[in-house]
Amino acid sequence: MTCAGDTGGRPPGQYGRGVSAGRPLLRGRGALVTGREHGGLIGRSGRFACDIVVIGGCGHVGLPLAIAFADRGARVAIYDVSDEAIETVNSCRMPFSEPGAELPLRRAVTAGRLMASADPGIVAAAEHVVVVVSSIDEHAGHRPGSIKSALAECSGQFRDGQILILRSTVTPGTTAVAEKMIASRGIDVDVAFCPERIAEGEAMTELYELPQIVASRTASGLERASRLFSMLTPQLIPMTVEEAELAKLFTNAWRYIKFAAANQFFMIASDLGLDYERIRQGLVRDYPRAADLAPAGFAAGPCLLKDTAGLARANAGFTLGRAAISVNQGLPGYLTDRLAVRYDLAGMRVGVLGMAFKGGSDDTRSSLAYLLADLLAARAREVLCTDPLVTTDPDLLPLQDVLDRADLLIIGAPHPQYRDLRTDKPVIDIWNLLRQGVLT
């Protein structure tokens, strides 16, 4: 992992162009220091109290980014509407699990380089305004209103000399909407689109290692965004705004489509009474053209589905994306139907092990394990759910209770804690976590 050491993986003093490492943003943990001069990121920061503000910055995208910039020496503020998350961050604690983030968070808050606030006035204090509010969801597709609402809420705080950077996934044209909003207010603010590219759980490594796409319609905006993100990674990929918007959507849609192909193959093999994983392992062995064929499993979480749905909503011809959604979202129903044929579910208690959307995570957003549990609840005598990492669901039971009471077990999320599971109960394991095949 990077972020080992006080400079987030770089040698001491290498914070990026012109950033001073020891200048405090805060006195204590609550008050922004104003009027402080330093060299700044690009020579304008003497006009601002801090370098960067992240709007919506207490979440899975914004907080790792804020921590990474602060750990590289920038003065960073977070604007968020969740009082609970703000208090947690200002207390040097993570509101969610992200490996490698807690130590640099503690360093940054203690040093006065990072703070969170519910006061929108903090937006006016920063030169770089980074927005991580998404304009896409898996149900409505494109929602430019969410970006417009976030910008409208803070528009009174925008000042000449700032740069607005959209960070979350957007559909084509959303950056243009932001540009028009800024222009209508008659202020001198550059606009850029620099999409996040991290995987949850890998943020504090990938923010420093992955190339960063940067896009702006103006030379000034492109130069300023490039200089900002060069603090984190040396490799930048300039694109036009519309190219960058599509690049992010294509990335997640392509990944989602690959998972759909694997899950469709799993269903075909299962219908024929064959083990998809045995077939997959045989065909990928020493055969590079099939090396990227994925195992079966729930393709879920807050990004892949919504980005594929957003692209499909923006482009009616994206039938491949719609088919992928049908396959991946249909997998829990397929499993339930298969189990209903094989077992007398009406008389059985079914245990679902793992409710997060992926293994090793505490995040339940868009988790298909919950859809599976809901579908099973209509057919089984009782459904018992457990997860060793999720802390937000009060209905979850201890693992041992589920193992003792359930007649049938299903691995909903392939947490490492289940890898050495020992039980005499039948286990449905489409992930092949137990290395016994995936035949259902």
TORKOLFI-810337 format. One line per 8 residues: their letters; for each residue x, y, z of C-alpha. Coordinates in steps of 0.02 Angstrom, whole numbers, plus 50000, padded with zeros to 5 digits. Last residue first. Layout:
! TORKOLFI-810337
a) X:Y:Z  ...
***
This chain:
! TORKOLFI-810337
tlvgqrll) 48690:48730:49583  48865:48685:49522  48989:48817:49580  49144:48715:49619  49223:48657:49782  49351:48795:49804  49265:48865:49958  49256:49037:49878
nwidivpk) 49189:48962:49717  49093:49127:49693  48929:49037:49654  48938:48955:49826  48777:48868:49877  48820:48777:50039  48736:48617:50101  48750:48601:50291
dtrldryq) 48890:48495:50366  48990:48651:50403  49169:48715:50400  49202:48886:50325  49384:48914:50283  49352:49048:50151  49209:49126:50248  49313:49261:50334
phpagiil) 49386:49309:50164  49216:49384:50121  49138:49315:49963  48970:49405:49975  48804:49313:49966  48870:49141:50011  48713:49034:50023  48678:48914:50166
ldardlvd) 48540:48784:50184  48461:48712:50342  48498:48867:50445  48490:48874:50636  48667:48832:50694  48760:48914:50550  48651:49069:50564  48680:49084:50751
qlplldpd) 48866:49055:50726  48877:49196:50600  48801:49324:50718  48637:49395:50654  48598:49544:50544  48438:49640:50583  48528:49795:50646  48597:49833:50472
ttvlpdtc) 48728:49972:50467  48877:49876:50539  48924:49769:50389  49093:49683:50412  49061:49507:50478  48896:49485:50383  48742:49384:50429  48569:49350:50360
lveraraa) 48437:49223:50411  48291:49188:50292  48141:49092:50357  48018:48961:50294  48079:48991:50117  47981:49048:49965  47941:49234:49982  48090:49263:50096
lldallya) 48203:49190:49962  48165:49335:49844  48201:49461:49981  48364:49375:50030  48422:49372:49849  48382:49557:49830  48482:49588:49989  48629:49489:49921
lssrtdds) 48616:49593:49763  48698:49738:49854  48648:49906:49781  48738:49994:49924  48788:49868:50060  48964:49934:50092  49064:49844:50227  49186:49775:50099
ggkfamgl) 49301:49622:50098  49195:49531:49970  49073:49630:49867  48901:49711:49881  48895:49683:50067  48768:49557:50134  48881:49409:50173  48821:49236:50222
vgvrmgal) 48638:49210:50178  48558:49075:50286  48404:48982:50226  48281:48906:50349  48188:48767:50263  48010:48700:50251  47952:48810:50108  48121:48790:50024
dyrvalrd) 48092:48608:49980  48256:48596:49886  48318:48565:49708  48180:48650:49609  48164:48796:49728  48353:48812:49730  48359:48837:49542  48220:48969:49550
tlygplgq) 48310:49063:49689  48473:49057:49594  48391:49128:49436  48307:49264:49537  48473:49315:49616  48554:49315:49441  48422:49426:49359  48508:49589:49402
nvsiaarg) 48664:49527:49313  48576:49458:49160  48449:49597:49135  48580:49732:49165  48693:49651:49036  48551:49649:48910  48520:49834:48938  48705:49869:48911
ltfganar) 48707:49769:48749  48554:49865:48690  48648:50030:48691  48548:50100:48546  48441:50211:48657  48593:50313:48708  48580:50424:48862  48474:50298:48957
algatdkl) 48590:50156:48908  48740:50257:48966  48655:50294:49130  48606:50112:49153  48786:50056:49126  48845:50190:49247  48712:50144:49375  48750:49958:49367
lcpgaafg) 48939:49972:49380  48945:50109:49510  48853:50087:49676  48881:49901:49703  48833:49746:49609  48895:49611:49492  48846:49457:49594  48958:49312:49550
apaldaar) 49023:49198:49413  49208:49193:49377  49276:49312:49246  49345:49273:49073  49496:49389:49062  49622:49252:49021  49524:49189:48871  49643:49250:48735
pydrvlgq) 49791:49211:48847  49767:49021:48850  49887:48948:48978  49737:48890:49081  49588:48997:49035  49485:48854:48960  49507:48734:49105  49474:48858:49242
rireydlg) 49316:48915:49155  49247:48739:49130  49275:48693:49313  49199:48859:49363  49045:48831:49257  49005:48664:49340  48884:48567:49230  48703:48511:49253
ldsaimff) 48651:48578:49083  48553:48721:49161  48706:48755:49269  48818:48776:49116  48698:48899:49033  48676:48996:49196  48864:49010:49224  48888:49066:49044
qnaaafki) 48761:49204:49074  48853:49253:49233  49018:49262:49140  48943:49367:49001  48861:49482:49129  49027:49505:49218  49107:49559:49053  48962:49679:49022
yrwantfl) 48987:49759:49193  49172:49787:49160  49134:49865:48991  48998:49974:49068  49118:50033:49203  49255:50088:49085  49137:50150:48947  49054:50270:49068
kaleaeev) 49221:50342:49123  49284:50360:48945  49119:50436:48889  49135:50587:49003  49320:50601:48962  49288:50606:48775  49152:50736:48801  49270:50850:48898
tmpilqpt) 49413:50832:48776  49553:50722:48838  49717:50741:48931  49789:50583:49010  49900:50619:49161  50039:50508:49229  50137:50577:49377  50004:50538:49507
lmsflrsa) 49946:50625:49664  50012:50803:49658  49999:50792:49469  49813:50799:49502  49818:50985:49541  49938:51032:49401  49831:50943:49274  49672:51027:49336
relgsatr) 49758:51197:49321  49827:51165:49148  49663:51096:49081  49563:51241:49152  49682:51369:49079  49683:51286:48909  49493:51291:48906  49365:51156:48870
saviqple) 49429:51051:49012  49480:50870:49033  49597:50770:49144  49607:50580:49151  49720:50521:49292  49840:50376:49271  49827:50248:49412  49961:50232:49546
yletmaeg) 49932:50369:49674  49742:50367:49685  49753:50179:49657  49838:50138:49821  49733:50237:49944  49578:50198:49843  49594:50008:49838  49447:49962:49951
eairepcf) 49322:50036:49830  49397:50034:49656  49468:50199:49595  49444:50288:49430  49376:50458:49479  49332:50568:49332  49422:50734:49299  49298:50854:49217
avdvdigr) 49352:51036:49216  49273:51208:49235  49367:51373:49254  49283:51509:49358  49277:51694:49311  49103:51740:49370  48956:51804:49269  48823:51697:49351
saimkeav) 48758:51632:49185  48935:51574:49139  48944:51461:49292  48777:51381:49253  48825:51362:49071  48986:51274:49117  48894:51156:49234  48774:51108:49095
attgptvt) 48922:51080:48978  48997:50962:49108  48834:50864:49104  48835:50848:48914  48884:50666:48904  48828:50568:49057  48915:50597:49223  49025:50494:49336
srliliqg) 49088:50589:49487  49235:50710:49486  49172:50876:49419  49308:51006:49445  49263:51189:49472  49413:51306:49465  49417:51464:49569  49487:51632:49516
drfqgsce) 49328:51732:49531  49222:51670:49673  49089:51537:49699  48997:51548:49866  48828:51600:49798  48835:51451:49683  48841:51328:49827  48662:51269:49829
alaskisg) 48648:51297:49642  48800:51188:49611  48730:51043:49713  48558:51064:49636  48628:51073:49459  48731:50915:49488  48578:50824:49555  48467:50898:49419
prhgahed) 48574:50822:49283  48495:50655:49328  48538:50532:49190  48482:50354:49225  48325:50357:49330  48341:50186:49411  48527:50146:49413  48576:50320:49466
issvvvvv) 48672:50455:49374  48715:50637:49411  48837:50594:49550  48893:50719:49681  49083:50715:49693  49113:50900:49660  49291:50969:49676  49310:51156:49705
heaaavig) 49493:51208:49685  49534:51383:49751  49452:51357:49918  49375:51475:50047  49214:51509:49952  49163:51327:49971  49175:51343:50160  49021:51452:50156
pdasamlr) 48921:51294:50125  48931:51260:50313  48913:51073:50348  49099:51059:50384  49245:50939:50367  49428:50975:50406  49597:50931:50333  49770:51011:50340
gatvarrl) 49767:51051:50525  49911:50935:50570  49796:50827:50676  49668:50817:50536  49799:50769:50407  49891:50642:50513  49731:50559:50572  49668:50545:50394
pleagpes) 49838:50478:50340  49820:50339:50471  49637:50300:50434  49650:50282:50246  49755:50125:50218  49608:50008:50195  49442:50098:50168  49303:50047:50289
fpmrcsnv) 49169:50176:50321  49145:50334:50426  49336:50344:50448  49397:50418:50611  49505:50570:50646  49373:50654:50754  49344:50782:50616  49300:50636:50502
teiaedsv) 49174:50563:50625  49094:50730:50662  49073:50764:50477  49000:50590:50447  48870:50616:50583  48827:50791:50526  48793:50727:50350  48772:50877:50234
dyiavrag) 48951:50881:50169  49082:51012:50129  49260:50949:50150  49411:51063:50167  49588:51030:50110  49754:51120:50136  49876:51026:50024  50027:50935:50095
rdafaial) 50026:50769:50004  49929:50693:50148  49798:50827:50122  49778:50780:49939  49763:50595:49982  49641:50627:50124  49527:50732:50014  49530:50598:49878
plgvhgcg) 49495:50460:50004  49349:50564:50070  49270:50610:49904  49240:50441:49824  49178:50335:49970  49085:50477:50052  49131:50622:50167  49173:50738:50022
givvidca) 49003:50786:49957  49083:50947:49896  49272:50931:49908  49361:51094:49948  49540:51119:49891  49683:51241:49918  49635:51331:50077  49613:51509:50140
frgsrgil) 49608:51581:49965  49683:51734:49880  49861:51675:49915  49808:51519:49822  49837:51596:49651  50013:51531:49613  49969:51361:49544  49961:51249:49696
gghergtv) 49986:51382:49825  50143:51478:49874  50076:51526:50044  49973:51662:50123  49847:51643:50265  49698:51760:50261  49579:51638:50341  49605:51496:50464
lagrgrll) 49453:51384:50460  49384:51346:50631  49331:51177:50696  49468:51053:50731  49604:51150:50823  49669:51296:50721  49644:51241:50544  49726:51243:50372
prgasvgr) 49902:51229:50440  50053:51263:50330  50185:51127:50351  50195:51046:50181  50201:51197:50068  50135:51165:49893  50227:51243:49746  50222:51097:49625
gyqgpprg) 50183:50932:49705  50211:50869:49881  50387:50801:49866  50458:50868:50030  50484:50699:50110  50493:50558:49980  50323:50510:49910  50216:50370:49982
gtdgactm) 50084:50474:50070  50206:50599:50143  50209:50547:50325  50251:50366:50295  50159:50223:50214  50027:50311:50110  50052:50179:49975  50000:50000:50000
***
